[in-house]
């Protein structure tokens, strides 16, 4: 299953808009593996690209809870590297 996500908000005190495409794979143990091989986070100061992978479990009918890890590549100096901090 392919899904796209667009979200606005703040990340480390900077306003941003994030766009990502995820492809969900159902695993034999009723969990979902959700890699994102191409995403971008747009800030007023510039753009960061991201890679992410998540695992989801069905908590009740129609509801899935995900845990996701992300890696960012920052292409401008004004923003501190998020990989240097824990969230």
PDB file of N, CA, C and O in Angstrom:
ATOM      1  N   UNK A   1       0.847  -1.156   0.000  1.00  0.00           N
ATOM      2  CA  UNK A   1       0.000   0.000   0.000  1.00  0.00           C
ATOM      3  C   UNK A   1       0.905   1.234   0.000  1.00  0.00           C
ATOM      4  O   UNK A   1       1.835   1.319   0.801  1.00  0.00           O
ATOM      5  N   UNK A   2       0.642   2.173  -0.877  1.00  0.00           N
ATOM      6  CA  UNK A   2       1.421   3.412  -0.965  1.00  0.00           C
ATOM      7  C   UNK A   2       0.580   4.554  -0.398  1.00  0.00           C
ATOM      8  O   UNK A   2      -0.605   4.688  -0.703  1.00  0.00           O
ATOM      9  N   UNK A   3       1.219   5.369   0.431  1.00  0.00           N
ATOM     10  CA  UNK A   3       0.517   6.514   1.002  1.00  0.00           C
ATOM     11  C   UNK A   3       1.446   7.722   1.008  1.00  0.00           C
ATOM     12  O   UNK A   3       2.664   7.577   1.102  1.00  0.00           O
ATOM     13  N   UNK A   4       0.868   8.904   0.909  1.00  0.00           N
ATOM     14  CA  UNK A   4       1.640  10.140   0.963  1.00  0.00           C
ATOM     15  C   UNK A   4       1.159  10.965   2.138  1.00  0.00           C
ATOM     16  O   UNK A   4      -0.022  10.949   2.486  1.00  0.00           O
ATOM     17  N   UNK A   5       2.083  11.683   2.740  1.00  0.00           N
ATOM     18  CA  UNK A   5       1.765  12.491   3.903  1.00  0.00           C
ATOM     19  C   UNK A   5       2.334  13.889   3.702  1.00  0.00           C
ATOM     20  O   UNK A   5       3.479  14.046   3.281  1.00  0.00           O
ATOM     21  N   UNK A   6       1.528  14.903   4.006  1.00  0.00           N
ATOM     22  CA  UNK A   6       1.975  16.295   4.029  1.00  0.00           C
ATOM     23  C   UNK A   6       1.558  16.849   5.379  1.00  0.00           C
ATOM     24  O   UNK A   6       0.402  16.710   5.778  1.00  0.00           O
ATOM     25  N   UNK A   7       2.493  17.479   6.087  1.00  0.00           N
ATOM     26  CA  UNK A   7       2.207  17.978   7.429  1.00  0.00           C
ATOM     27  C   UNK A   7       2.911  19.303   7.649  1.00  0.00           C
ATOM     28  O   UNK A   7       3.995  19.535   7.112  1.00  0.00           O
ATOM     29  N   UNK A   8       2.301  20.163   8.430  1.00  0.00           N
ATOM     30  CA  UNK A   8       2.889  21.447   8.819  1.00  0.00           C
ATOM     31  C   UNK A   8       3.081  21.450  10.323  1.00  0.00           C
ATOM     32  O   UNK A   8       2.358  20.765  11.047  1.00  0.00           O
ATOM     33  N   UNK A   9       4.053  22.220  10.796  1.00  0.00           N
ATOM     34  CA  UNK A   9       4.254  22.337  12.235  1.00  0.00           C
ATOM     35  C   UNK A   9       5.593  22.932  12.551  1.00  0.00           C
ATOM     36  O   UNK A   9       6.181  23.648  11.740  1.00  0.00           O
ATOM     37  N   UNK A  10       6.075  22.630  13.738  1.00  0.00           N
ATOM     38  CA  UNK A  10       7.378  23.124  14.182  1.00  0.00           C
ATOM     39  C   UNK A  10       8.253  21.933  14.522  1.00  0.00           C
ATOM     40  O   UNK A  10       7.777  20.936  15.064  1.00  0.00           O
ATOM     41  N   UNK A  11       9.543  22.040  14.200  1.00  0.00           N
ATOM     42  CA  UNK A  11      10.521  21.001  14.512  1.00  0.00           C
ATOM     43  C   UNK A  11      11.767  21.695  15.020  1.00  0.00           C
ATOM     44  O   UNK A  11      12.383  22.477  14.296  1.00  0.00           O
ATOM     45  N   UNK A  12      12.141  21.421  16.243  1.00  0.00           N
ATOM     46  CA  UNK A  12      13.262  22.063  16.922  1.00  0.00           C
ATOM     47  C   UNK A  12      13.128  23.588  16.853  1.00  0.00           C
ATOM     48  O   UNK A  12      14.107  24.296  16.620  1.00  0.00           O
ATOM     49  N   UNK A  13      11.909  24.079  17.058  1.00  0.00           N
ATOM     50  CA  UNK A  13      11.684  25.515  17.106  1.00  0.00           C
ATOM     51  C   UNK A  13      11.605  26.219  15.763  1.00  0.00           C
ATOM     52  O   UNK A  13      11.526  27.447  15.730  1.00  0.00           O
ATOM     53  N   UNK A  14      11.624  25.489  14.653  1.00  0.00           N
ATOM     54  CA  UNK A  14      11.529  26.068  13.319  1.00  0.00           C
ATOM     55  C   UNK A  14      10.225  25.620  12.663  1.00  0.00           C
ATOM     56  O   UNK A  14       9.884  24.438  12.687  1.00  0.00           O
ATOM     57  N   UNK A  15       9.501  26.574  12.077  1.00  0.00           N
ATOM     58  CA  UNK A  15       8.307  26.207  11.315  1.00  0.00           C
ATOM     59  C   UNK A  15       8.716  25.416  10.082  1.00  0.00           C
ATOM     60  O   UNK A  15       9.737  25.708   9.458  1.00  0.00           O
ATOM     61  N   UNK A  16       7.906  24.400   9.727  1.00  0.00           N
ATOM     62  CA  UNK A  16       8.280  23.565   8.597  1.00  0.00           C
ATOM     63  C   UNK A  16       7.045  22.964   7.939  1.00  0.00           C
ATOM     64  O   UNK A  16       5.948  22.967   8.498  1.00  0.00           O
ATOM     65  N   UNK A  17       7.259  22.451   6.740  1.00  0.00           N
ATOM     66  CA  UNK A  17       6.277  21.615   6.052  1.00  0.00           C
ATOM     67  C   UNK A  17       7.020  20.367   5.591  1.00  0.00           C
ATOM     68  O   UNK A  17       8.066  20.465   4.948  1.00  0.00           O
ATOM     69  N   UNK A  18       6.486  19.205   5.917  1.00  0.00           N
ATOM     70  CA  UNK A  18       7.128  17.946   5.544  1.00  0.00           C
ATOM     71  C   UNK A  18       6.263  17.207   4.537  1.00  0.00           C
ATOM     72  O   UNK A  18       5.038  17.183   4.656  1.00  0.00           O
ATOM     73  N   UNK A  19       6.910  16.600   3.538  1.00  0.00           N
ATOM     74  CA  UNK A  19       6.235  15.767   2.546  1.00  0.00           C
ATOM     75  C   UNK A  19       6.993  14.448   2.465  1.00  0.00           C
ATOM     76  O   UNK A  19       8.222  14.434   2.399  1.00  0.00           O
ATOM     77  N   UNK A  20       6.258  13.345   2.470  1.00  0.00           N
ATOM     78  CA  UNK A  20       6.909  12.044   2.404  1.00  0.00           C
ATOM     79  C   UNK A  20       5.978  11.040   1.743  1.00  0.00           C
ATOM     80  O   UNK A  20       4.756  11.150   1.844  1.00  0.00           O
ATOM     81  N   UNK A  21       6.561  10.068   1.072  1.00  0.00           N
ATOM     82  CA  UNK A  21       5.825   8.955   0.492  1.00  0.00           C
ATOM     83  C   UNK A  21       6.262   7.680   1.194  1.00  0.00           C
ATOM     84  O   UNK A  21       7.454   7.378   1.268  1.00  0.00           O
ATOM     85  N   UNK A  22       5.307   6.945   1.699  1.00  0.00           N
ATOM     86  CA  UNK A  22       5.566   5.693   2.414  1.00  0.00           C
ATOM     87  C   UNK A  22       4.954   4.541   1.630  1.00  0.00           C
ATOM     88  O   UNK A  22       3.917   4.695   0.985  1.00  0.00           O
ATOM     89  N   UNK A  23       5.604   3.393   1.692  1.00  0.00           N
ATOM     90  CA  UNK A  23       5.048   2.168   1.123  1.00  0.00           C
ATOM     91  C   UNK A  23       4.936   1.182   2.274  1.00  0.00           C
ATOM     92  O   UNK A  23       5.941   0.840   2.897  1.00  0.00           O
ATOM     93  N   UNK A  24       3.717   0.717   2.563  1.00  0.00           N
ATOM     94  CA  UNK A  24       3.487  -0.167   3.700  1.00  0.00           C
ATOM     95  C   UNK A  24       3.448  -1.621   3.240  1.00  0.00           C
ATOM     96  O   UNK A  24       2.794  -1.967   2.257  1.00  0.00           O
ATOM     97  N   UNK A  25       4.162  -2.453   3.976  1.00  0.00           N
ATOM     98  CA  UNK A  25       4.189  -3.893   3.719  1.00  0.00           C
ATOM     99  C   UNK A  25       3.628  -4.613   4.929  1.00  0.00           C
ATOM    100  O   UNK A  25       4.084  -4.388   6.050  1.00  0.00           O
ATOM    101  N   UNK A  26       2.648  -5.474   4.719  1.00  0.00           N
ATOM    102  CA  UNK A  26       2.085  -6.259   5.822  1.00  0.00           C
ATOM    103  C   UNK A  26       3.012  -7.424   6.117  1.00  0.00           C
ATOM    104  O   UNK A  26       3.362  -8.179   5.211  1.00  0.00           O
ATOM    105  N   UNK A  27       3.408  -7.578   7.355  1.00  0.00           N
ATOM    106  CA  UNK A  27       4.298  -8.650   7.774  1.00  0.00           C
ATOM    107  C   UNK A  27       3.470  -9.851   8.259  1.00  0.00           C
ATOM    108  O   UNK A  27       2.308  -9.682   8.627  1.00  0.00           O
ATOM    109  N   UNK A  28       4.046 -11.052   8.264  1.00  0.00           N
ATOM    110  CA  UNK A  28       3.287 -12.240   8.668  1.00  0.00           C
ATOM    111  C   UNK A  28       2.746 -12.187  10.093  1.00  0.00           C
ATOM    112  O   UNK A  28       1.749 -12.843  10.393  1.00  0.00           O
ATOM    113  N   UNK A  29       3.383 -11.420  10.976  1.00  0.00           N
ATOM    114  CA  UNK A  29       2.937 -11.353  12.375  1.00  0.00           C
ATOM    115  C   UNK A  29       1.914 -10.241  12.607  1.00  0.00           C
ATOM    116  O   UNK A  29       1.752  -9.789  13.740  1.00  0.00           O
ATOM    117  N   UNK A  30       1.229  -9.795  11.569  1.00  0.00           N
ATOM    118  CA  UNK A  30       0.166  -8.788  11.609  1.00  0.00           C
ATOM    119  C   UNK A  30       0.701  -7.389  11.903  1.00  0.00           C
ATOM    120  O   UNK A  30      -0.073  -6.498  12.255  1.00  0.00           O
ATOM    121  N   UNK A  31       1.991  -7.185  11.768  1.00  0.00           N
ATOM    122  CA  UNK A  31       2.579  -5.851  11.898  1.00  0.00           C
ATOM    123  C   UNK A  31       2.761  -5.272  10.496  1.00  0.00           C
ATOM    124  O   UNK A  31       2.605  -5.972   9.496  1.00  0.00           O
ATOM    125  N   UNK A  32       3.092  -3.989  10.444  1.00  0.00           N
ATOM    126  CA  UNK A  32       3.340  -3.296   9.178  1.00  0.00           C
ATOM    127  C   UNK A  32       4.750  -2.729   9.196  1.00  0.00           C
ATOM    128  O   UNK A  32       5.162  -2.123  10.186  1.00  0.00           O
ATOM    129  N   UNK A  33       5.493  -2.919   8.111  1.00  0.00           N
ATOM    130  CA  UNK A  33       6.783  -2.269   7.923  1.00  0.00           C
ATOM    131  C   UNK A  33       6.561  -1.133   6.940  1.00  0.00           C
ATOM    132  O   UNK A  33       5.982  -1.334   5.872  1.00  0.00           O
ATOM    133  N   UNK A  34       7.022   0.063   7.298  1.00  0.00           N
ATOM    134  CA  UNK A  34       6.715   1.243   6.490  1.00  0.00           C
ATOM    135  C   UNK A  34       7.994   2.030   6.216  1.00  0.00           C
ATOM    136  O   UNK A  34       8.358   2.903   7.004  1.00  0.00           O
ATOM    137  N   UNK A  35       8.685   1.735   5.105  1.00  0.00           N
ATOM    138  CA  UNK A  35       9.857   2.543   4.760  1.00  0.00           C
ATOM    139  C   UNK A  35       9.461   3.794   3.971  1.00  0.00           C
ATOM    140  O   UNK A  35       8.482   3.792   3.225  1.00  0.00           O
ATOM    141  N   UNK A  36      10.230   4.841   4.150  1.00  0.00           N
ATOM    142  CA  UNK A  36      10.104   6.062   3.360  1.00  0.00           C
ATOM    143  C   UNK A  36      11.490   6.353   2.800  1.00  0.00           C
ATOM    144  O   UNK A  36      12.394   6.738   3.542  1.00  0.00           O
ATOM    145  N   UNK A  37      11.659   6.173   1.511  1.00  0.00           N
ATOM    146  CA  UNK A  37      12.966   6.363   0.893  1.00  0.00           C
ATOM    147  C   UNK A  37      13.149   7.757   0.320  1.00  0.00           C
ATOM    148  O   UNK A  37      14.241   8.098  -0.134  1.00  0.00           O
ATOM    149  N   UNK A  38      12.100   8.569   0.334  1.00  0.00           N
ATOM    150  CA  UNK A  38      12.213   9.922  -0.211  1.00  0.00           C
ATOM    151  C   UNK A  38      11.229  10.836   0.505  1.00  0.00           C
ATOM    152  O   UNK A  38      10.014  10.689   0.380  1.00  0.00           O
ATOM    153  N   UNK A  39      11.771  11.766   1.244  1.00  0.00           N
ATOM    154  CA  UNK A  39      10.948  12.761   1.897  1.00  0.00           C
ATOM    155  C   UNK A  39      11.709  14.066   1.955  1.00  0.00           C
ATOM    156  O   UNK A  39      12.933  14.091   1.825  1.00  0.00           O
ATOM    157  N   UNK A  40      10.984  15.146   2.150  1.00  0.00           N
ATOM    158  CA  UNK A  40      11.637  16.444   2.275  1.00  0.00           C
ATOM    159  C   UNK A  40      10.964  17.239   3.369  1.00  0.00           C
ATOM    160  O   UNK A  40       9.759  17.125   3.594  1.00  0.00           O
ATOM    161  N   UNK A  41      11.762  18.047   4.044  1.00  0.00           N
ATOM    162  CA  UNK A  41      11.278  18.951   5.077  1.00  0.00           C
ATOM    163  C   UNK A  41      11.680  20.353   4.634  1.00  0.00           C
ATOM    164  O   UNK A  41      12.864  20.651   4.478  1.00  0.00           O
ATOM    165  N   UNK A  42      10.682  21.209   4.433  1.00  0.00           N
ATOM    166  CA  UNK A  42      10.931  22.553   3.922  1.00  0.00           C
ATOM    167  C   UNK A  42      10.807  23.568   5.055  1.00  0.00           C
ATOM    168  O   UNK A  42       9.788  23.637   5.742  1.00  0.00           O
ATOM    169  N   UNK A  43      11.863  24.349   5.232  1.00  0.00           N
ATOM    170  CA  UNK A  43      11.931  25.407   6.225  1.00  0.00           C
ATOM    171  C   UNK A  43      12.106  26.731   5.501  1.00  0.00           C
ATOM    172  O   UNK A  43      12.514  26.739   4.339  1.00  0.00           O
ATOM    173  N   UNK A  44      11.808  27.865   6.157  1.00  0.00           N
ATOM    174  CA  UNK A  44      12.099  29.159   5.532  1.00  0.00           C
ATOM    175  C   UNK A  44      13.583  29.303   5.179  1.00  0.00           C
ATOM    176  O   UNK A  44      13.935  29.987   4.219  1.00  0.00           O
ATOM    177  N   UNK A  45      14.458  28.645   5.973  1.00  0.00           N
ATOM    178  CA  UNK A  45      15.896  28.759   5.758  1.00  0.00           C
ATOM    179  C   UNK A  45      16.434  27.825   4.677  1.00  0.00           C
ATOM    180  O   UNK A  45      17.556  28.021   4.212  1.00  0.00           O
ATOM    181  N   UNK A  46      15.676  26.824   4.268  1.00  0.00           N
ATOM    182  CA  UNK A  46      16.149  25.859   3.283  1.00  0.00           C
ATOM    183  C   UNK A  46      15.391  24.550   3.364  1.00  0.00           C
ATOM    184  O   UNK A  46      14.314  24.476   3.954  1.00  0.00           O
ATOM    185  N   UNK A  47      15.970  23.510   2.761  1.00  0.00           N
ATOM    186  CA  UNK A  47      15.306  22.213   2.652  1.00  0.00           C
ATOM    187  C   UNK A  47      16.200  21.123   3.234  1.00  0.00           C
ATOM    188  O   UNK A  47      17.421  21.171   3.085  1.00  0.00           O
ATOM    189  N   UNK A  48      15.597  20.150   3.891  1.00  0.00           N
ATOM    190  CA  UNK A  48      16.297  18.951   4.359  1.00  0.00           C
ATOM    191  C   UNK A  48      15.617  17.747   3.724  1.00  0.00           C
ATOM    192  O   UNK A  48      14.397  17.741   3.554  1.00  0.00           O
ATOM    193  N   UNK A  49      16.390  16.736   3.375  1.00  0.00           N
ATOM    194  CA  UNK A  49      15.817  15.484   2.892  1.00  0.00           C
ATOM    195  C   UNK A  49      15.810  14.483   4.035  1.00  0.00           C
ATOM    196  O   UNK A  49      16.575  14.610   4.990  1.00  0.00           O
ATOM    197  N   UNK A  50      14.933  13.482   3.927  1.00  0.00           N
ATOM    198  CA  UNK A  50      14.854  12.505   4.995  1.00  0.00           C
ATOM    199  C   UNK A  50      14.646  11.101   4.463  1.00  0.00           C
ATOM    200  O   UNK A  50      14.084  10.898   3.387  1.00  0.00           O
ATOM    201  N   UNK A  51      15.106  10.152   5.233  1.00  0.00           N
ATOM    202  CA  UNK A  51      14.816   8.734   5.072  1.00  0.00           C
ATOM    203  C   UNK A  51      14.191   8.287   6.383  1.00  0.00           C
ATOM    204  O   UNK A  51      14.576   8.765   7.450  1.00  0.00           O
ATOM    205  N   UNK A  52      13.235   7.379   6.311  1.00  0.00           N
ATOM    206  CA  UNK A  52      12.586   6.920   7.540  1.00  0.00           C
ATOM    207  C   UNK A  52      12.179   5.466   7.392  1.00  0.00           C
ATOM    208  O   UNK A  52      11.990   4.968   6.282  1.00  0.00           O
ATOM    209  N   UNK A  53      12.049   4.797   8.517  1.00  0.00           N
ATOM    210  CA  UNK A  53      11.465   3.460   8.535  1.00  0.00           C
ATOM    211  C   UNK A  53      10.640   3.337   9.801  1.00  0.00           C
ATOM    212  O   UNK A  53      11.034   3.808  10.869  1.00  0.00           O
ATOM    213  N   UNK A  54       9.508   2.708   9.667  1.00  0.00           N
ATOM    214  CA  UNK A  54       8.621   2.545  10.803  1.00  0.00           C
ATOM    215  C   UNK A  54       8.068   1.137  10.867  1.00  0.00           C
ATOM    216  O   UNK A  54       8.033   0.413   9.872  1.00  0.00           O
ATOM    217  N   UNK A  55       7.641   0.768  12.052  1.00  0.00           N
ATOM    218  CA  UNK A  55       6.959  -0.504  12.284  1.00  0.00           C
ATOM    219  C   UNK A  55       5.650  -0.165  12.971  1.00  0.00           C
ATOM    220  O   UNK A  55       5.619   0.619  13.919  1.00  0.00           O
ATOM    221  N   UNK A  56       4.572  -0.760  12.487  1.00  0.00           N
ATOM    222  CA  UNK A  56       3.265  -0.501  13.067  1.00  0.00           C
ATOM    223  C   UNK A  56       2.592  -1.780  13.502  1.00  0.00           C
ATOM    224  O   UNK A  56       2.796  -2.838  12.907  1.00  0.00           O
ATOM    225  N   UNK A  57       1.788  -1.675  14.543  1.00  0.00           N
ATOM    226  CA  UNK A  57       0.977  -2.801  14.983  1.00  0.00           C
ATOM    227  C   UNK A  57      -0.473  -2.347  15.061  1.00  0.00           C
ATOM    228  O   UNK A  57      -0.759  -1.189  15.364  1.00  0.00           O
ATOM    229  N   UNK A  58      -1.378  -3.267  14.785  1.00  0.00           N
ATOM    230  CA  UNK A  58      -2.806  -2.970  14.862  1.00  0.00           C
ATOM    231  C   UNK A  58      -3.198  -2.995  16.336  1.00  0.00           C
ATOM    232  O   UNK A  58      -3.042  -4.015  17.007  1.00  0.00           O
ATOM    233  N   UNK A  59      -3.709  -1.866  16.839  1.00  0.00           N
ATOM    234  CA  UNK A  59      -4.085  -1.772  18.249  1.00  0.00           C
ATOM    235  C   UNK A  59      -5.562  -2.082  18.466  1.00  0.00           C
ATOM    236  O   UNK A  59      -5.947  -2.571  19.528  1.00  0.00           O
ATOM    237  N   UNK A  60      -6.383  -1.799  17.471  1.00  0.00           N
ATOM    238  CA  UNK A  60      -7.800  -2.148  17.464  1.00  0.00           C
ATOM    239  C   UNK A  60      -8.284  -2.010  16.029  1.00  0.00           C
ATOM    240  O   UNK A  60      -7.576  -1.421  15.212  1.00  0.00           O
ATOM    241  N   UNK A  61      -9.446  -2.521  15.689  1.00  0.00           N
ATOM    242  CA  UNK A  61      -9.898  -2.440  14.297  1.00  0.00           C
ATOM    243  C   UNK A  61      -9.871  -0.996  13.766  1.00  0.00           C
ATOM    244  O   UNK A  61     -10.461  -0.092  14.358  1.00  0.00           O
ATOM    245  N   UNK A  62      -9.176  -0.804  12.640  1.00  0.00           N
ATOM    246  CA  UNK A  62      -9.092   0.502  12.014  1.00  0.00           C
ATOM    247  C   UNK A  62      -8.046   1.432  12.594  1.00  0.00           C
ATOM    248  O   UNK A  62      -7.968   2.592  12.188  1.00  0.00           O
ATOM    249  N   UNK A  63      -7.236   0.955  13.534  1.00  0.00           N
ATOM    250  CA  UNK A  63      -6.226   1.806  14.170  1.00  0.00           C
ATOM    251  C   UNK A  63      -4.887   1.088  14.199  1.00  0.00           C
ATOM    252  O   UNK A  63      -4.797  -0.067  14.614  1.00  0.00           O
ATOM    253  N   UNK A  64      -3.838   1.792  13.750  1.00  0.00           N
ATOM    254  CA  UNK A  64      -2.482   1.244  13.766  1.00  0.00           C
ATOM    255  C   UNK A  64      -1.583   2.244  14.477  1.00  0.00           C
ATOM    256  O   UNK A  64      -1.658   3.443  14.212  1.00  0.00           O
ATOM    257  N   UNK A  65      -0.727   1.758  15.383  1.00  0.00           N
ATOM    258  CA  UNK A  65       0.236   2.600  16.081  1.00  0.00           C
ATOM    259  C   UNK A  65       1.617   2.348  15.474  1.00  0.00           C
ATOM    260  O   UNK A  65       2.039   1.199  15.339  1.00  0.00           O
ATOM    261  N   UNK A  66       2.322   3.428  15.109  1.00  0.00           N
ATOM    262  CA  UNK A  66       3.625   3.314  14.466  1.00  0.00           C
ATOM    263  C   UNK A  66       4.723   3.904  15.343  1.00  0.00           C
ATOM    264  O   UNK A  66       4.498   4.852  16.096  1.00  0.00           O
ATOM    265  N   UNK A  67       5.897   3.330  15.232  1.00  0.00           N
ATOM    266  CA  UNK A  67       7.133   3.887  15.781  1.00  0.00           C
ATOM    267  C   UNK A  67       8.046   4.097  14.579  1.00  0.00           C
ATOM    268  O   UNK A  67       8.263   3.173  13.795  1.00  0.00           O
ATOM    269  N   UNK A  68       8.580   5.299  14.430  1.00  0.00           N
ATOM    270  CA  UNK A  68       9.337   5.647  13.219  1.00  0.00           C
ATOM    271  C   UNK A  68      10.675   6.265  13.613  1.00  0.00           C
ATOM    272  O   UNK A  68      10.753   7.066  14.545  1.00  0.00           O
ATOM    273  N   UNK A  69      11.712   5.885  12.900  1.00  0.00           N
ATOM    274  CA  UNK A  69      13.023   6.507  13.037  1.00  0.00           C
ATOM    275  C   UNK A  69      13.361   7.248  11.757  1.00  0.00           C
ATOM    276  O   UNK A  69      13.048   6.762  10.671  1.00  0.00           O
ATOM    277  N   UNK A  70      13.988   8.405  11.854  1.00  0.00           N
ATOM    278  CA  UNK A  70      14.306   9.231  10.681  1.00  0.00           C
ATOM    279  C   UNK A  70      15.776   9.608  10.664  1.00  0.00           C
ATOM    280  O   UNK A  70      16.416   9.743  11.707  1.00  0.00           O
ATOM    281  N   UNK A  71      16.288   9.772   9.471  1.00  0.00           N
ATOM    282  CA  UNK A  71      17.622  10.303   9.249  1.00  0.00           C
ATOM    283  C   UNK A  71      17.481  11.507   8.324  1.00  0.00           C
ATOM    284  O   UNK A  71      16.818  11.416   7.291  1.00  0.00           O
ATOM    285  N   UNK A  72      18.101  12.644   8.683  1.00  0.00           N
ATOM    286  CA  UNK A  72      17.981  13.881   7.923  1.00  0.00           C
ATOM    287  C   UNK A  72      19.314  14.265   7.302  1.00  0.00           C
ATOM    288  O   UNK A  72      20.377  14.015   7.871  1.00  0.00           O
ATOM    289  N   UNK A  73      19.241  14.875   6.131  1.00  0.00           N
ATOM    290  CA  UNK A  73      20.416  15.498   5.528  1.00  0.00           C
ATOM    291  C   UNK A  73      20.097  16.970   5.345  1.00  0.00           C
ATOM    292  O   UNK A  73      19.196  17.328   4.586  1.00  0.00           O
ATOM    293  N   UNK A  74      20.831  17.816   6.035  1.00  0.00           N
ATOM    294  CA  UNK A  74      20.607  19.259   6.010  1.00  0.00           C
ATOM    295  C   UNK A  74      21.498  19.870   4.939  1.00  0.00           C
ATOM    296  O   UNK A  74      22.680  19.540   4.842  1.00  0.00           O
ATOM    297  N   UNK A  75      20.926  20.761   4.137  1.00  0.00           N
ATOM    298  CA  UNK A  75      21.688  21.344   3.024  1.00  0.00           C
ATOM    299  C   UNK A  75      21.952  22.832   3.220  1.00  0.00           C
ATOM    300  O   UNK A  75      22.267  23.527   2.254  1.00  0.00           O
ATOM    301  N   UNK A  76      21.832  23.336   4.446  1.00  0.00           N
ATOM    302  CA  UNK A  76      22.098  24.745   4.692  1.00  0.00           C
ATOM    303  C   UNK A  76      22.631  24.919   6.106  1.00  0.00           C
ATOM    304  O   UNK A  76      22.415  24.066   6.966  1.00  0.00           O
ATOM    305  N   UNK A  77      23.318  26.008   6.342  1.00  0.00           N
ATOM    306  CA  UNK A  77      24.037  26.233   7.592  1.00  0.00           C
ATOM    307  C   UNK A  77      23.170  26.774   8.735  1.00  0.00           C
ATOM    308  O   UNK A  77      23.528  26.611   9.901  1.00  0.00           O
ATOM    309  N   UNK A  78      22.047  27.410   8.424  1.00  0.00           N
ATOM    310  CA  UNK A  78      21.288  28.128   9.448  1.00  0.00           C
ATOM    311  C   UNK A  78      20.575  27.207  10.435  1.00  0.00           C
ATOM    312  O   UNK A  78      20.126  27.663  11.487  1.00  0.00           O
ATOM    313  N   UNK A  79      20.466  25.944  10.119  1.00  0.00           N
ATOM    314  CA  UNK A  79      19.698  25.031  10.946  1.00  0.00           C
ATOM    315  C   UNK A  79      20.620  24.004  11.585  1.00  0.00           C
ATOM    316  O   UNK A  79      21.418  23.390  10.877  1.00  0.00           O
ATOM    317  N   UNK A  80      20.541  23.791  12.907  1.00  0.00           N
ATOM    318  CA  UNK A  80      21.405  22.796  13.543  1.00  0.00           C
ATOM    319  C   UNK A  80      21.018  21.390  13.103  1.00  0.00           C
ATOM    320  O   UNK A  80      19.832  21.095  12.949  1.00  0.00           O
ATOM    321  N   UNK A  81      21.986  20.536  12.902  1.00  0.00           N
ATOM    322  CA  UNK A  81      21.727  19.164  12.457  1.00  0.00           C
ATOM    323  C   UNK A  81      20.884  18.404  13.477  1.00  0.00           C
ATOM    324  O   UNK A  81      21.312  18.249  14.621  1.00  0.00           O
ATOM    325  N   UNK A  82      19.693  17.923  13.095  1.00  0.00           N
ATOM    326  CA  UNK A  82      18.849  17.210  14.055  1.00  0.00           C
ATOM    327  C   UNK A  82      19.461  15.901  14.509  1.00  0.00           C
ATOM    328  O   UNK A  82      19.101  15.409  15.578  1.00  0.00           O
ATOM    329  N   UNK A  83      20.374  15.312  13.741  1.00  0.00           N
ATOM    330  CA  UNK A  83      20.995  14.056  14.150  1.00  0.00           C
ATOM    331  C   UNK A  83      21.892  14.220  15.368  1.00  0.00           C
ATOM    332  O   UNK A  83      22.295  13.228  15.975  1.00  0.00           O
ATOM    333  N   UNK A  84      22.213  15.469  15.735  1.00  0.00           N
ATOM    334  CA  UNK A  84      23.031  15.716  16.910  1.00  0.00           C
ATOM    335  C   UNK A  84      22.187  15.768  18.185  1.00  0.00           C
ATOM    336  O   UNK A  84      22.728  15.896  19.283  1.00  0.00           O
ATOM    337  N   UNK A  85      20.877  15.669  18.045  1.00  0.00           N
ATOM    338  CA  UNK A  85      19.980  15.765  19.195  1.00  0.00           C
ATOM    339  C   UNK A  85      19.079  14.548  19.238  1.00  0.00           C
ATOM    340  O   UNK A  85      18.868  13.886  18.221  1.00  0.00           O
ATOM    341  N   UNK A  86      18.548  14.254  20.416  1.00  0.00           N
ATOM    342  CA  UNK A  86      17.583  13.165  20.578  1.00  0.00           C
ATOM    343  C   UNK A  86      16.219  13.775  20.786  1.00  0.00           C
ATOM    344  O   UNK A  86      16.070  14.783  21.477  1.00  0.00           O
ATOM    345  N   UNK A  87      15.221  13.151  20.178  1.00  0.00           N
ATOM    346  CA  UNK A  87      13.852  13.654  20.275  1.00  0.00           C
ATOM    347  C   UNK A  87      12.966  12.624  20.906  1.00  0.00           C
ATOM    348  O   UNK A  87      11.770  12.859  21.076  1.00  0.00           O
TER     349      UNK A  87
END
